[in-house]
Amino acid sequence: MVIADAALAERQALLNAVDQHPFVRHSLPTQEPFRVWRRNGAVGWRLPAATLGPVGGIIGPPAEALDLFGRLTAEGVFEPGRWVHLPRLAPEALAAVPGVTGHEDWDFLWTATLPPPQPGEERVVRLSEADRPELTALIDESYPTSTARPDNPQVVDWYGIREGDRLIACGADNCWRVGRH
């Protein structure tokens, strides 16, 4: 049995334990509860069951992270068919763990500095509550599998670009900011 680490159940404590890892900062909710487990250098977290998209993740050395995932899955922490973030692993390593039903690799890119100004960025505006119906329609039409939705509590703000009166592009801000969350 893996024992939950109650000492890390606060967002800032978990971030400190993982050296402010940018992916964990991005993944953790700012106002929702979550549970945390630690084992052999791997740290895992589980978000509430109603969470849209990924329900948790595990970071750390790949073998240790996979071991923790297997143990937590066996204990029912991660249900079959739910999306969980794991380190990049060889497919044969994943095949050896019950509960892994699909796998895809992707790269998380981040920066600690502002990018240079881009042409047209002055067209980007902050969206308001009044824009929600149009924003939802745009996401449904253009990005139907997106987990970033107007009702997602992990989204801090929405931004968009209009062409005339029509919303033609949108972006979700789910960044962690010192002092804000």
Helices and strands as residue ranges (DSSP letters): G 6-8, H 11-17, H 22-27, E 35-39, E 42-46, E 56-59, H 62-74, E 84-85, H 91-95, G 121-123, E 125-126, G 129-131, H 132-142, E 157-163, E 166-173
